[in-house]
Amino acid sequence: MQSERERNLTILYPVMKTAVILLVAKWLYSLVSDPGFEISFWNGFVQVVAVLGLLILSVVIFALSRSNFNVVGFFLVMLVAMIQILTIFLNTTGEALLRLPENFLLIAVSFYFITAAGRGSRHGR
């Protein structure tokens, strides 16, 4: 029989996996919504490749175990947050600077989950 904690994690991990996929999708959308090629074929090609990449990434993320997701999924979140912080510093507008705290929080939480995955479970000790 599952403990209450295990039941909660059974519900929480698919939600967290979906959130990681949505964060990566948001970043990809902002990246490929207008790639800037003069020929529309290449714009469409880049967008199709991005959608296929996101679908493959989604399948991989949902197939990962909890400990592997803690490392891979939250590394992706940390990477996207770092890229967004870099973009904010390059664009230095007032509204963009307001997004710094949430991206810093994403990096901190991601770092926690990545390091927590390395510790493993303490129930068997």
C-alpha positions as CSV (number, residue, x, y, z in Angstrom):
1,M,0.0,0.0,0.0
2,Q,1.3,3.4,-0.9
3,S,1.9,6.1,1.7
4,E,0.3,9.4,1.4
5,R,3.6,10.9,0.3
6,E,3.9,8.4,-2.5
7,R,0.3,9.1,-3.7
8,N,1.0,12.8,-3.7
9,L,4.2,12.3,-5.7
10,T,2.3,10.1,-8.2
11,I,0.1,13.1,-8.9
12,L,2.8,15.8,-8.6
13,Y,5.4,14.4,-11.0
14,P,3.2,14.3,-14.1
15,V,2.2,17.9,-13.3
16,M,5.9,18.9,-12.9
17,K,6.8,17.1,-16.2
18,T,4.0,19.0,-18.0
19,A,5.2,22.3,-16.5
20,V,8.8,21.6,-17.7
21,I,7.5,20.9,-21.2
22,L,5.3,24.0,-21.2
23,L,8.3,26.1,-20.1
24,V,10.5,24.7,-22.9
25,A,7.6,25.2,-25.4
26,K,7.2,28.8,-24.4
27,W,10.9,29.4,-24.9
28,L,10.9,27.6,-28.3
29,Y,7.8,29.6,-29.4
30,S,9.5,32.9,-28.6
31,L,12.6,31.6,-30.5
32,V,10.9,30.3,-33.7
33,S,7.7,32.4,-33.9
34,D,9.5,34.6,-36.4
35,P,12.9,33.1,-37.3
36,G,13.7,36.0,-39.7
37,F,14.5,34.1,-42.9
38,E,13.6,35.9,-46.1
39,I,12.3,32.7,-47.7
40,S,9.1,31.5,-46.0
41,F,10.1,27.9,-46.6
42,W,13.0,28.1,-44.1
43,N,10.7,29.8,-41.5
44,G,8.2,27.0,-41.8
45,F,11.0,24.4,-41.8
46,V,12.5,25.8,-38.6
47,Q,9.1,25.8,-37.0
48,V,8.3,22.2,-38.0
49,V,11.7,21.0,-36.6
50,A,11.0,22.9,-33.4
51,V,7.6,21.2,-33.0
52,L,9.1,17.8,-33.7
53,G,11.9,18.4,-31.2
54,L,9.4,19.4,-28.6
55,L,7.3,16.3,-29.2
56,I,10.4,14.1,-28.9
57,L,11.4,15.9,-25.8
58,S,7.9,15.5,-24.3
59,V,8.0,11.7,-24.9
60,V,11.5,11.5,-23.3
61,I,10.5,13.6,-20.3
62,F,7.4,11.6,-19.6
63,A,9.4,8.3,-19.9
64,L,12.0,9.4,-17.4
65,S,12.0,8.0,-13.8
66,R,11.7,10.4,-10.9
67,S,15.4,10.6,-10.1
68,N,16.3,11.0,-13.8
69,F,13.6,13.6,-14.2
70,N,15.0,15.5,-11.3
71,V,18.3,15.8,-13.1
72,V,17.3,16.2,-16.8
73,G,14.0,18.0,-16.4
74,F,15.3,20.6,-14.0
75,F,18.5,21.0,-15.9
76,L,16.4,22.1,-18.8
77,V,14.5,24.5,-16.6
78,M,17.8,25.9,-15.3
79,L,19.1,26.2,-18.8
80,V,16.0,28.0,-20.1
81,A,16.0,30.4,-17.1
82,M,19.7,31.2,-17.7
83,I,19.1,31.9,-21.3
84,Q,16.2,34.2,-20.4
85,I,18.3,36.0,-17.9
86,L,21.0,36.5,-20.5
87,T,18.3,37.8,-22.9
88,I,17.0,40.2,-20.2
89,F,20.5,41.6,-19.7
90,L,21.0,42.1,-23.4
91,N,17.7,43.9,-23.9
92,T,17.8,45.9,-20.6
93,T,14.3,47.4,-20.8
94,G,12.4,48.2,-17.7
95,E,9.7,45.5,-18.2
96,A,12.3,42.9,-19.0
97,L,14.1,43.5,-15.7
98,L,10.9,42.7,-13.8
99,R,11.3,39.0,-15.1
100,L,14.7,38.6,-13.3
101,P,13.3,37.4,-9.9
102,E,11.1,34.6,-11.4
103,N,14.0,33.4,-13.5
104,F,16.4,33.5,-10.6
105,L,13.8,31.5,-8.6
106,L,13.6,28.9,-11.4
107,I,17.4,28.5,-11.3
108,A,17.4,28.1,-7.5
109,V,14.6,25.5,-7.4
110,S,16.1,23.6,-10.3
111,F,19.5,23.5,-8.5
112,Y,17.7,22.2,-5.4
113,F,16.0,19.4,-7.4
114,I,19.2,18.5,-9.2
115,T,21.2,18.2,-6.0
116,A,18.4,16.4,-4.2
117,A,18.4,13.7,-6.9
118,G,22.0,12.9,-6.1
119,R,21.3,12.3,-2.4
120,G,18.8,9.6,-3.1
121,S,16.3,8.1,-0.6
122,R,17.1,7.9,3.1
123,H,14.5,5.3,3.9
124,G,16.9,2.3,3.2
125,R,19.7,3.6,5.5
